[in-house]
Structure formats: structure tokens, C-alpha cells
Amino acid sequence: MSASAFAPGKVILMGEHAVVYGHRALAMAVDRGLTVRLEERPGPTQLDSPGIQDSRMSAALHCVLPPTGVGVHIHSTLPIGRGMGSSAALAVALARAALMREGRPMSRDAVNNRAFAVERVFHGAPSGIDHTVSMHGGAMLYQRNDSGPTFEPVTLPPLPIVVIDSGTAGNTATMVAKVAEDLPGNAAHLAAMDELLVRTLPALQRGDGPAIGEAWQENHRLLQAIGVSTPTLDTIVRTAIEAGATGAKLAGAGGGGIVIALAPDPQAVCSAAAQRGWSAFPIAQASDSSQRVQP
């Protein structure tokens, strides 16, 4: 028996890093993602897709699959390790496919529990926002607290967002640890990110490009202040603005990864990025992905 399941990637529109400390973050599922196909095979359970090299993959697979008898194939349209939730999409798709293979109900709780276990292999102590928005689709306001995470669906209009890939991967666990090392010095910046998100949410919901762009610029400055940006990411932000974006910011853990730009003319931003040697592409919001599950 084979089983196949899809899950979308995501971008964090505002609130990365702050979300780890109980503040809010806004994330959006995107129209790129990852498909996992499981096939019965003799021998040890292992990844059968060439070109994917990650020392943590075996441990991640064995969180949800038996030690023998399963071949795992992965197809992704996400840039890997760039802050677009590739590991979360893998976690959700793998959880869905594993439940289907076992003939178990694909409840939200069952998918969540398995996906979070996979995410912990990759990121140690993740906030949970990545796999949660991948599970649900759409846009989501997420907050972590002592009684457990809360999430609130947020309706957003179509936003002209361009993703610009720096060409280098960031390490979420490393960046989270870096912020934690100077938490007393970073706490005010993290709180400011939360306040900025709350103030900007109405503008996001009405699609107010100039207001969103200004907020993203301020959000990027706060991410610089906690030490997770890089000279390359800063240059990408400036390049996007010079090409007509109303605002731009790093998205994700930082230390590499991607920048998101709000671009009234997406092609102009994509062209400017390409001239500097960076891959860039427009994205759109993805709706609920739970229906794209195939036996």
C-alpha cells in the first residue's frame, strides 16, 4: 500500500522570534509546498529521494514510521532551509501520509501530535506556528502561552508579496539560541514586535500597502536589533525598496533564508533581485490543504 499527502509552506508576515516568548505572530500558508509519498519496500525505512541531504532526516522519519518496510519519497516546490516552513510542510505531509498508511483517522490532533514531534527533531524547541499554519492553511494569528498555543484565523486580502531567496540557509535553532543568550537586552525589542503587529493588523486586513510596508521596515529594524539579520539580507531589503516595494523584511529565523517584499509591481522586484543573483518569485495565500491527501 502507498500513501501520499501534501502540505503547504508558509511565510511569517510579522512576529518571528517574538512568538517564542509568548508574543503574537502572523503567518500565512503559501501556494508552494511539499508532497510525501510512502511506499512499502523491504529493508529499513529510509528516504528514497536523491538530493536531499540532512543528518536529522532519519530521526524525523522514525518519529512517525516503523523502523523497517517503508520507502519515503519527497517532492518540494519550496526552497529548503530558507524560512518558508519546509520542515513543517514535511512534518505535516509525513504525519498525514503515515496516518493514511496505518488506516487511522486523520484528525487535527493526530496530525498535530505527529507533526510537532517531527518539528522538534529539526528545531529543538519550535514555537509551533510553522506546522500549525501548514495544517490549517490561510493566515493565522498565533500565540504560545502556559496553557497551550492559541491560534486565530485572520482574513487577509490578496497581497502582492515577492519572496527573495538569499541563497544561504539559516538555522532556526541557532538563531533562537542567539536571541536567548541576550534575552534581557532583547526583551524590549521582542515586545515592540508584538505591539507593531497589533497596530498593523487592521492595515493588513484591508490591504493598505503603504502602511504594511512601513511596518515591515520597522519590523526588519527590530530583527536587526536582536542580531538575526545579515548584511546580505539587509542588502536585499534595500534592493527591494529601490525597485518599488513599499516595504520588505527578513522572514523566518534569519541568519540567512528569505526576505519578503510587498511589491505593487512584483516583476520589477523579481528583475532587480535577479540582476543581483538572487532567486525571487511571487507568492499567494494557500487555503486549507487537508483535502490534498491521496491514497
Buried (B, 14 or more C-beta within 10 A) or exposed (E): EBBBBBBBBBBBBBBBBBBBBEBBBBBBBBEBBBBBBBBEBEEEBBBBBEEBEBEEBEEBBBBBBEEEBBBBBBEBBBBBBBBBBBBBBBBBBBBBBBBBBBEEEBEEEBBBEBBBBBBBBBBEEBBBBBBBBBBBBBBBBBBBEEEEBEBEEBEBEEBBBBBBBBBEBBBBEEBBEBBEEEEEEBBEBBBBBBEBBBEBBEBBEEBBBEBBBBBBBBBBBBBBBBBBBBEBBBBBBEBBBEBBBBBBBBBBBBBBBBBBBBBEEBEBBBEBBEEEEBBBBBBBBBEEBBEBBBE
